[in-house]
């Protein structure tokens, strides 16, 4: 009896497929090209880092990938949807349902408390306020900040505000989580806690997480690292190249 054939290797589907991405900015009479025809996929089931020097195009690239900034040229599909073929309303609804954002500037609403800030995506999606606050508090507890739930954002430290922003990005369990420097204001222990939570919530067979970071303390947690230089991908692999 012949031996059975080995099972085929598992492949991850693309959460984001970006093709020919070009982005130009106007500076007076000059056109500055920030991204130069980038082709890449962000795969489900993986935590992908985007790294590179300041000005290499990292934040511009992820902003285009998740429908915040329009490309000058190119196509972006998120879970198979051509997001730049959507109307403005359709794009807003698509992002609300599918994408969680962790912004570098936090963008918390100053007039409402921490629990309400973390619950914003649930409330915007139609959940009742009480239920949304309870779900948000459960996530705040995982981030060791539940005791701040009734405070206003300006009563928190920068690191605490960042954890609220992370809770807000994860509370509606989006299929794609996009993070811009999520550990920048955190000490090493808190940063590891956040990264563990991101992997628990945001990385699954049908979900993906993409992180822009300069934090070499967490490079070992990446499944895949894209290195950008002058608006081009110069490395795509499981580890940082030795010369970086």
N, C-alpha and C positions, 0 to 999 in steps of 0.2 A: 504494500500500500504506500503510495507516494505521500511525502510530507505535504501538509497544507501550505499554501502560499502565505507569506507574511502579510499582516494587515498593512494597508497603505498608510503612509505617514499622514498625520493629521495636519491640515492646513487651515489657517485662520482667514476668514473672509475680511474684506476691506470694510472697515467702518467709514473711512474717508478715502476717496480716490481723487487725487489732485493731478491734473494734467496740463502742462504748458503754462504754469502760473507765472504771470508777469505782473509786476506792480510798479507804476511810475508815480512820482510826486512832482508837482510843479513848485519850483522855488524861484519866484520872479520870472525872468525870461528863460530859465534853465529847467530842463526836465531831468530829474534824477531817477534812475532805474534802481529800485531796491531789491526786487526779485527778478531773476533771469531765467524764466522758463522752467520752473521746478516741476518735476514729475515724481510723485511719491504716493505711497499708500500708508494709512494708519490702520493696523489690523485689530479686529476684535480679539479679545482674550489677551491683550498685551498692554503693558504700561510703557509708552514710548516717550523718551525724553528728546527735546530739541534744545541743543546747546550751541554755543558759539560766542564770539566776542560781541560787545555792545555795538549795535549798528549793523550786525550781520543779516538782519531781516527776520529774526525769530518771532517777535510779537506780530509783525506784519503778516507772516505766513499763517500763524494760528488764527489770527483775526479773519483772514480770508477763508480758512478752512471751516470756520463755524458761522459764517454769514454776517459778521460784523462789518467787514471792510470789503468792498467790491474789488475784484481783480481788474487790471487793465486788459489783460488777455487771459484766456484759459477757462477750464471747467473744473468745478468741484462737485462731487457727488458724496452725500452723507447718507449712509445706509441705503444706497441706490437712488436717492433723490437728487436731481440736479437743482441745488438750492438757489442758484442764480437765475433759474427759469421760473421761480415762484414770484407771486405778487408780494408787495411789502407786507400785507396782512398775513398771507400764507407763510412767509418766512418767519415772522414773529411767532406765529402759532407753532411752527415746526421747531423752532429753537426752544420754546417754552416746554414742549412735550419731550424733546429728545436730548437736549444739551444742558449741562450744568457748567457754569462759569465761575472760576475763582480768579478775580482780577487782582492785579498788583496793588491797586489803590483802594481795594475793599468795596467802595461804593455802597456803604451802608446808609440807610435812611435815618437821618439824625433825630427825627421827631417821634420815632416809635422804638419800643424796647427791643432788647436782644432777641427774645423769643419770636416776636412779630417779624423782625428782620429775617430770621432764619426760616420762617414759615411763608415768606412772600411767594415762592413758586407754587406752593400748594393752594394758597388763597387765590392767586391769579388763575389757577386751573379749576377753581370752582369748589374747593373743599371749604367746609365751615370753619370759622375762625377758631373755635375752641378745639376742634379735632386737630387742625393744622398746628396750633400752638403745642399741643401735647406731643405730636410726632416730632416737632422741632426740638422740644425739650429732651426727648429721648436721645436724639443725635447730639445735642449739646452735652449731654451727660457722657457720651462716649468720647467727646473731645475735652472732658474734664473742665467744663465751663458752665454747667447747669446752674451753679449758684449765682451766676450773673444774669440769669434769664430776664429779670424784671428791671434791669438797668438800661439806661440809654447808651448808645455807642460812645459818646464823648466821656463817659465815666469809666471806660475800659482802656487798658494799655494797648499798644499797637499789636502785640502778639495775641491778645485776647480778641481784638477786632478781627484779626486774620482768621482765627478759629471760627468766629461767627460767620464770616464770609464762606468758609469751607463748608460749614453746616448748611448754609443756604444753597450752595451748589449741589449738595448731595441729597437733600431732604426729599426730593421728588423722584429719586432713584433713576436719573437719566441714563440713557444708553451710551452717551458720550460725555465725559468730563474733561474740560479744558482748563488748565491751570497755568497761570503766569506767576512764577516764583512763589509757590505755595509755602515754602519753608523759610523764606528770606528773613522774617522777623521772629523766628522761633529758635530756641536753644536746641541742642542736639537731641535731647530726650523727647521734647515736644514735637520736633520735626519727624522723628521716627514714628511717634504715635500717629501723626497725621498721615504719613505715608502708608502705615499699616492699615489705617481706616480707608484710605483711597483704594488700596488693593482689595480690601474686603468688599467695598460697596461698588467700586467703579470698574473692576476688571473681572469679566466673566466671558463665557463663550459668545454671548450676544452683546457685550459691552466693551468699551475701550476707554483708555485714559491717556491724554497727551499733556505733557508737562514741559514748560519752558523753565530752565533752571541754570543757575551758575553754581549751585551748591554741591561741591564735590563730596560732601559727607553722605549723599544719598545716591551717587552714581551706581553703586553696586546693586541697587534695588530695581534698576531698569531692566525690562525685557529686551529693549532695543533702543539704540541711541542714534539720532540723526545729528550730524555736525554741520552747521551752516558757516560759510565764509563768503562775504561779499555777495550775499543773495543767491548762493548756490549750495547744493548739498555736496559736501566733499567726503562724507563718510556715512555709511548706513550699516550698523552692525550691532552685535550683542554687547560690545564693550567699547570704552573710549579708546581711540588710537593712541599709541604710545607717545606721539609727538604733541598731544594736546595737553 
